[in-house]
Amino acid sequence: MSLALLALFASVAMLHWASAVFIPIVVSLLLTCALQPAVDRLERWHVPAGLGAGVLLLALVAGLAAASWSLSDGAAQLVDSLPVAAQKVRDKLRERSRTSSGTSTLETVQKAATQIEQAATENSAATPALRRGVQRVVVERAPFNVRDYVLPGTFGLASGLGQMAAVFFLSFFSLASGNLLRRKLLGIAGPSLERRHITLHMIDEINCQVRRYLLVQLFTSALVGVATSLAYWALGLQQAVVWGVAAAVLNLVPYAGSLVVTGGSALVAFLQFGTLDMALSIGGASLVIHTLIGNLLTPWLTSRAGSLSPVVVFVSVLAWGWLWGLWGLLLGIPVMMVVKAVCDQIVPLRAIGELLGNESRAAQP
């Protein structure tokens, strides 16, 4: 048990330390699993695997770029309006506080802090002997330097583009090789027919569960996007389609994406309508949609698609989010599906697969 725990801790440390390597590999494997049936179909139509993989990946990149370009103007307007909306919310809350109590709470706290500071200054001036021999140190703020902000952002952008390029080429080579990886895994399994059958069944189970998970995510994200667009359009919010697309994309990020959409849409609604009631209505509509679909329907469908317990789904989101950040929120559930599929096929690890599953069954021989 001690050796197993040490190996587990070492694996977690390695996954965190080498996240820049593991994340593109996992993303490319998911993309390969999703596009492999289309490449196989093109190959049956006498299209080479390399050509079919290249066409599919380029079409995917072009589609994402076209969608981003078409929605860029509306998204830019929304981003520009967020600071103005935040300032209006602050002024409105301050105005309500003044009308209810005569002076705002913030001003009262500020006045009390000023009086406390003045009293402390007078006290220190009245007892100069206690401060004799103490050298006064003044900390000056460093001057503003644009390079301190531009260079880290540039390096981050370059790193992101590099990881995207790595995902693209890894996916291309994996799809172009066809079933080479499967044949190699079967060769590694050895000449035993039973072991080859177990390996083949494990590969097929992994592919099936990952594809079902991706289909569930696409379905629920599309449902969230359509429901958000219709609700915002009915309430009269501008750029309802842009908000629907944003809600559909951010629905892929469990729990955190819904908070971003709810808060941002509420601020923009207050900027447009000028009342807190409409802002609360818009935010409440988004919260209801994400609660019913994103936080209830999605985990249930995910647990059914991958045979994972809803508790395991929630815990895996927390654990992988801590380990890999945003990418961990996106990739944690597929990784746990792969782990469960492997544990179900290996006899010494079937107890772990039973623990991760959403139903209890008798131990298989």
C-alpha positions as CSV (number, residue, x, y, z in Angstrom):
1,M,0.0,0.0,0.0
2,S,2.8,2.4,0.8
3,L,4.5,1.7,-2.6
4,A,1.1,2.3,-4.3
5,L,0.6,5.6,-2.6
6,L,4.1,6.7,-3.4
7,A,3.6,5.8,-7.1
8,L,0.2,7.7,-7.1
9,F,1.8,10.8,-5.6
10,A,4.7,10.7,-8.0
11,S,2.3,10.3,-10.9
12,V,0.2,13.3,-9.8
13,A,3.4,15.4,-9.4
14,M,4.6,14.4,-12.9
15,L,1.2,15.2,-14.4
16,H,1.3,18.7,-12.8
17,W,5.0,19.3,-13.6
18,A,4.8,18.2,-17.3
19,S,1.3,19.6,-18.0
20,A,2.6,21.4,-21.0
21,V,3.4,18.1,-22.6
22,F,0.5,16.0,-21.4
23,I,-2.3,18.4,-22.2
24,P,-1.7,18.6,-26.0
25,I,-1.4,14.8,-26.1
26,V,-4.7,14.3,-24.3
27,V,-6.4,16.9,-26.5
28,S,-5.0,15.3,-29.7
29,L,-6.2,11.9,-28.6
30,L,-9.7,13.1,-28.0
31,L,-9.7,14.9,-31.4
32,T,-8.4,11.7,-33.0
33,C,-11.1,9.6,-31.4
34,A,-13.8,12.0,-32.6
35,L,-12.6,12.3,-36.2
36,Q,-11.4,8.7,-36.7
37,P,-14.8,7.4,-38.0
38,A,-15.0,10.2,-40.6
39,V,-11.4,9.4,-41.8
40,D,-12.3,5.7,-42.0
41,R,-15.4,6.5,-44.1
42,L,-13.4,8.7,-46.4
43,E,-10.8,5.9,-46.7
44,R,-13.6,3.5,-47.8
45,W,-14.4,6.0,-50.5
46,H,-10.8,5.6,-51.7
47,V,-9.5,8.8,-50.1
48,P,-6.1,8.3,-48.5
49,A,-6.0,8.5,-44.8
50,G,-3.5,11.4,-44.8
51,L,-5.5,13.4,-47.3
52,G,-8.7,12.8,-45.4
53,A,-7.2,13.7,-42.1
54,G,-5.7,16.9,-43.5
55,V,-9.0,18.0,-45.1
56,L,-11.0,17.4,-41.9
57,L,-8.6,19.2,-39.6
58,L,-8.3,22.2,-42.0
59,A,-12.1,22.3,-42.3
60,L,-12.4,22.3,-38.5
61,V,-9.9,25.1,-38.1
62,A,-11.5,27.1,-40.9
63,G,-14.9,26.7,-39.4
64,L,-13.8,27.8,-36.0
65,A,-12.0,30.8,-37.5
66,A,-15.0,31.8,-39.6
67,A,-17.3,31.5,-36.6
68,S,-15.0,33.6,-34.4
69,W,-14.7,36.2,-37.2
70,S,-18.4,36.5,-37.7
71,L,-19.0,37.0,-34.0
72,S,-16.0,39.2,-33.3
73,D,-17.8,42.5,-33.7
74,G,-20.6,41.6,-31.3
75,A,-18.2,40.1,-28.8
76,A,-16.0,43.3,-28.9
77,Q,-19.0,45.4,-28.2
78,L,-19.9,43.3,-25.3
79,V,-16.4,43.4,-23.9
80,D,-16.3,47.2,-24.3
81,S,-19.6,47.6,-22.5
82,L,-18.7,45.6,-19.4
83,P,-16.6,48.3,-17.6
84,V,-19.4,50.9,-18.3
85,A,-22.0,48.5,-16.9
86,A,-19.9,47.8,-13.8
87,Q,-19.6,51.5,-13.2
88,K,-23.3,52.0,-13.6
89,V,-24.1,49.2,-11.2
90,R,-21.7,50.8,-8.6
91,D,-23.4,54.2,-9.0
92,K,-26.8,52.7,-8.8
93,L,-26.0,50.8,-5.6
94,R,-24.4,54.0,-4.1
95,E,-27.5,56.0,-5.0
96,R,-29.8,53.5,-3.4
97,S,-27.7,53.5,-0.3
98,R,-27.8,57.3,-0.1
99,T,-31.6,57.4,-0.5
100,S,-32.1,54.8,2.2
101,S,-29.7,56.1,4.8
102,G,-28.7,59.6,3.8
103,T,-25.1,58.8,3.2
104,S,-23.6,55.8,1.4
105,T,-22.1,52.9,3.4
106,L,-18.8,53.3,1.5
107,E,-18.5,57.0,2.5
108,T,-19.3,56.1,6.1
109,V,-16.6,53.5,6.2
110,Q,-14.2,55.8,4.5
111,K,-14.9,58.6,7.0
112,A,-14.4,56.2,9.9
113,A,-11.1,55.0,8.4
114,T,-9.9,58.6,8.0
115,Q,-10.7,59.5,11.6
116,I,-8.9,56.4,12.8
117,E,-5.9,57.3,10.8
118,Q,-6.0,60.9,12.0
119,A,-6.1,59.7,15.6
120,A,-3.2,57.4,15.1
121,T,-1.2,60.2,13.5
122,E,-1.9,62.6,16.4
123,N,-1.0,59.9,18.9
124,S,2.4,59.2,17.2
125,A,3.1,63.0,17.1
126,A,2.4,63.3,20.8
127,T,4.9,60.6,21.7
128,P,8.0,61.4,19.6
129,A,10.3,59.8,22.2
130,L,9.1,56.3,21.3
131,R,10.1,56.8,17.7
132,R,13.6,58.3,18.4
133,G,16.4,56.4,16.7
134,V,14.1,54.7,14.2
135,Q,15.0,55.3,10.6
136,R,12.0,56.0,8.4
137,V,11.7,54.0,5.3
138,V,9.6,55.1,2.3
139,V,8.6,52.6,-0.2
140,E,8.3,54.1,-3.7
141,R,6.1,52.4,-6.3
142,A,8.0,51.3,-9.4
143,P,7.3,53.3,-12.5
144,F,4.8,51.9,-15.0
145,N,6.5,49.9,-17.7
146,V,4.6,48.6,-20.7
147,R,7.1,45.7,-21.1
148,D,6.0,44.2,-17.8
149,Y,2.5,43.7,-19.3
150,V,3.2,43.2,-22.9
151,L,6.0,40.6,-22.7
152,P,4.2,38.1,-20.4
153,G,1.0,38.4,-22.6
154,T,3.1,37.8,-25.7
155,F,4.8,34.8,-24.3
156,G,1.5,33.4,-23.2
157,L,0.0,33.9,-26.6
158,A,3.0,32.3,-28.3
159,S,2.8,29.3,-25.9
160,G,-0.9,28.9,-26.6
161,L,-0.3,29.0,-30.4
162,G,2.5,26.5,-30.0
163,Q,0.2,24.1,-28.1
164,M,-2.5,24.5,-30.7
165,A,0.1,23.7,-33.5
166,A,1.2,20.6,-31.5
167,V,-2.4,19.4,-31.1
168,F,-3.0,19.9,-34.9
169,F,0.1,17.9,-36.0
170,L,-0.3,15.2,-33.4
171,S,-3.9,14.7,-34.5
172,F,-2.9,14.7,-38.1
173,F,-0.2,12.0,-37.7
174,S,-2.5,9.9,-35.5
175,L,-5.3,10.0,-38.0
176,A,-3.0,9.5,-41.0
177,S,-1.6,6.4,-39.5
178,G,-5.0,4.8,-39.4
179,N,-5.2,1.6,-37.2
180,L,-1.4,1.5,-36.7
181,L,-1.6,2.2,-33.0
182,R,-4.3,-0.4,-32.5
183,R,-2.1,-3.0,-34.3
184,K,0.9,-2.1,-32.2
185,L,-1.1,-2.4,-29.0
186,L,-2.3,-5.8,-30.1
187,G,1.3,-6.8,-30.9
188,I,2.4,-5.7,-27.4
189,A,-0.4,-7.7,-25.8
190,G,1.4,-10.8,-27.0
191,P,0.4,-14.0,-28.9
192,S,-2.2,-15.0,-26.4
193,L,-5.6,-14.9,-27.9
194,E,-7.2,-14.0,-24.6
195,R,-4.9,-11.1,-24.0
196,R,-5.4,-9.8,-27.5
197,H,-9.1,-10.0,-27.1
198,I,-9.0,-8.1,-23.8
199,T,-6.8,-5.4,-25.4
200,L,-9.1,-5.1,-28.4
201,H,-12.2,-4.8,-26.2
202,M,-10.5,-2.2,-24.0
203,I,-9.6,0.0,-27.0
204,D,-13.1,-0.3,-28.4
205,E,-14.6,0.6,-25.0
206,I,-12.4,3.6,-24.7
207,N,-13.3,4.9,-28.1
208,C,-17.0,4.2,-27.6
209,Q,-17.2,6.0,-24.2
210,V,-15.1,9.0,-25.4
211,R,-17.3,9.5,-28.5
212,R,-20.5,9.2,-26.4
213,Y,-19.1,11.8,-24.0
214,L,-18.3,14.2,-26.8
215,L,-21.8,13.7,-28.3
216,V,-23.3,14.5,-24.9
217,Q,-21.2,17.6,-24.6
218,L,-22.2,18.8,-28.1
219,F,-25.9,18.1,-27.4
220,T,-26.1,19.8,-24.0
221,S,-24.0,22.8,-25.2
222,A,-26.2,23.3,-28.2
223,L,-29.3,23.0,-26.0
224,V,-27.9,25.6,-23.6
225,G,-27.0,28.0,-26.5
226,V,-30.5,27.8,-28.0
227,A,-32.3,28.2,-24.7
228,T,-30.1,31.1,-23.8
229,S,-30.6,32.9,-27.1
230,L,-34.4,32.4,-27.0
231,A,-34.7,33.5,-23.3
232,Y,-32.5,36.6,-23.9
233,W,-34.4,37.4,-27.1
234,A,-37.8,37.2,-25.3
235,L,-36.5,39.5,-22.6
236,G,-35.3,42.0,-25.1
237,L,-31.5,41.8,-24.6
238,Q,-29.3,42.9,-27.5
239,Q,-26.8,40.5,-29.1
240,A,-28.9,37.5,-27.9
241,V,-27.3,35.2,-30.5
242,V,-23.8,36.2,-29.4
243,W,-24.7,35.4,-25.8
244,G,-26.1,32.1,-26.9
245,V,-22.9,31.1,-28.7
246,A,-20.9,32.2,-25.6
247,A,-23.1,30.2,-23.3
248,A,-22.8,27.1,-25.6
249,V,-19.0,27.4,-25.6
250,L,-18.6,28.1,-21.9
251,N,-20.9,25.3,-21.1
252,L,-18.0,23.0,-21.9
253,V,-16.3,24.4,-18.8
254,P,-18.2,22.8,-15.9
255,Y,-19.6,25.2,-13.3
256,A,-17.2,28.1,-14.0
257,G,-18.6,28.8,-17.4
258,S,-22.1,29.4,-16.2
259,L,-21.0,32.0,-13.7
260,V,-19.2,33.9,-16.4
261,V,-22.2,34.0,-18.6
262,T,-24.6,34.9,-15.8
263,G,-22.5,37.7,-14.4
264,G,-21.6,39.2,-17.8
265,S,-25.1,39.1,-19.2
266,A,-26.5,40.7,-16.0
267,L,-24.0,43.6,-16.3
268,V,-24.9,44.2,-20.0
269,A,-28.6,44.0,-19.2
270,F,-28.2,46.7,-16.6
271,L,-26.3,48.8,-19.0
272,Q,-29.0,48.4,-21.6
273,F,-32.2,48.7,-19.5
274,G,-30.8,50.8,-16.6
275,T,-32.7,48.9,-13.9
276,L,-31.5,46.2,-11.5
277,D,-34.8,44.3,-11.9
278,M,-34.0,43.5,-15.6
279,A,-30.4,42.7,-14.7
280,L,-31.6,40.2,-12.1
281,S,-34.1,38.8,-14.6
282,I,-31.4,38.2,-17.3
283,G,-29.0,36.7,-14.7
284,G,-31.8,34.6,-13.2
285,A,-32.8,33.2,-16.6
286,S,-29.2,32.3,-17.3
287,L,-28.8,30.7,-13.9
288,V,-31.9,28.6,-14.3
289,I,-30.9,27.4,-17.8
290,H,-27.4,26.4,-16.6
291,T,-28.7,24.8,-13.4
292,L,-31.3,22.6,-15.2
293,I,-29.1,21.7,-18.2
294,G,-25.5,22.3,-17.3
295,N,-25.5,21.2,-13.7
296,L,-28.2,18.6,-13.6
297,L,-28.8,17.2,-17.1
298,T,-25.2,17.2,-18.2
299,P,-23.7,15.3,-15.2
300,W,-26.6,12.7,-15.5
301,L,-26.1,12.1,-19.2
302,T,-22.3,12.1,-18.7
303,S,-22.6,9.4,-16.0
304,R,-24.9,7.4,-18.2
305,A,-22.6,7.8,-21.3
306,G,-19.4,6.9,-19.5
307,S,-20.8,4.6,-16.7
308,L,-19.2,6.9,-14.2
309,S,-20.8,7.8,-10.9
310,P,-22.1,11.4,-10.7
311,V,-20.0,11.7,-7.5
312,V,-16.9,10.6,-9.4
313,V,-17.8,13.1,-12.2
314,F,-18.0,16.0,-9.7
315,V,-14.8,15.0,-7.8
316,S,-12.9,14.5,-11.1
317,V,-13.8,18.0,-12.2
318,L,-12.5,19.4,-8.9
319,A,-9.3,17.3,-8.9
320,W,-8.3,17.8,-12.5
321,G,-9.2,21.4,-12.4
322,W,-6.8,21.8,-9.5
323,L,-4.2,19.8,-11.4
324,W,-4.4,21.4,-14.9
325,G,-6.6,24.5,-14.4
326,L,-9.0,25.3,-17.2
327,W,-7.8,22.4,-19.3
328,G,-8.3,20.1,-16.3
329,L,-12.0,21.1,-16.2
330,L,-12.3,20.2,-19.9
331,L,-10.3,17.0,-19.9
332,G,-10.9,15.5,-16.5
333,I,-14.0,13.5,-17.2
334,P,-12.7,11.9,-20.5
335,V,-9.5,10.9,-18.6
336,M,-11.5,9.3,-15.9
337,M,-13.5,7.4,-18.5
338,V,-10.3,6.0,-20.0
339,V,-9.1,5.0,-16.5
340,K,-12.4,3.2,-15.8
341,A,-12.3,1.4,-19.1
342,V,-8.8,0.2,-18.5
343,C,-9.6,-0.9,-14.9
344,D,-12.7,-2.8,-16.0
345,Q,-10.5,-5.0,-18.3
346,I,-7.6,-5.7,-16.0
347,V,-8.4,-8.2,-13.3
348,P,-6.3,-6.7,-10.4
349,L,-7.8,-3.3,-11.1
350,R,-11.5,-4.2,-11.4
351,A,-12.2,-3.1,-7.8
352,I,-11.2,0.5,-8.9
353,G,-13.5,0.2,-11.9
354,E,-16.3,-0.9,-9.6
355,L,-15.6,2.1,-7.3
356,L,-15.7,4.6,-10.2
357,G,-18.9,3.1,-11.8
358,N,-22.5,4.2,-11.3
359,E,-23.8,0.8,-10.6
360,S,-22.9,-2.2,-8.4
361,R,-22.3,-5.5,-10.1
362,A,-20.8,-8.8,-9.1
363,A,-17.1,-9.3,-9.6
364,Q,-16.4,-10.8,-13.0
365,P,-14.2,-13.9,-13.2
